[in-house]
Amino acid sequence: MSNVILFNLTTVLFGVASALYLGALYAKNEKIAVFGTWVCVLAAVVSTAALGMRWFESYQMGIGRIPVTNLYESLVFFAWSVNLFYLVVERKYRNRTFGAFVMPIAFFTMVFAVYNDSSIQPLVPALQSYWLHAHVITCFVGYAAFAVSAGVAVMYLLKARQEKAKISEGVVGLLPACKMLDDLVYRAIIWGFPFLTAGIITGAAWANYAWGTYWSWDPKETWSLIVWLVYAAFLHARVTRGWHGRRAAILSIVGFLATIMCYLGVNLVLSGLHSYGGG
């Protein structure tokens, strides 16, 4: 259970980082945000060590599986992915205000994880396949990219509203220019979409291995297709119709809400082959 202690520490670190980024924004103090970055880096190290430790412990128990196969593990892996993707974005754009809108997603994901069963359970034989590794990892990298895109989309809507009112003061005035935010909304989806596509393809291969069919219109499969179509529509509208700004930001948020439904709503509310706890 030592990995759970490290994951709990990660939850605290994500909470501290979120508070630091928000505090830096309201205090207009870049030095506070720098501390937030270092806390995120520390959280990345701790959570990576926890994932590795959990994987190792599963082998010690004779189970030997990647730690992404139940709700608890998928939540911590999602938060881990969001944090790493955020750090890449922060470094590339050299702007820490994104943290105030992105890191709370990782924090509340970990808080939700705490209230779920953290025990290491074996997979049913039908699901024991290397396709699991490729399917889950690619899906969650895509989800992390969409989370960052949605967080930045919220920033864009706030910034655009202020610019329209010709107001430059206050907290929102410290956010990056709308052009940068709009660009990041798009680029995060550009990054995440191929991973989501790969996740659906590898998921179909895994389904054929486990259940003898590539596609069965299971609720999870149906919602994954809906998510794919939303982001495909976003990219199509961007490239062919030049969708920018407010419409693109709203579609990014809609896409992430659909992603959350696909990831959590379907598994917790609807019944199907992918339901957590049902094997």
Summary of the structure (lengths in Angstrom):
residues: 279
radius of gyration: 19.3
end to end distance: 22.1
largest distance: 63.0
contacts: 944
relative contact order: 0.10
helix: 78%
strand: 0%
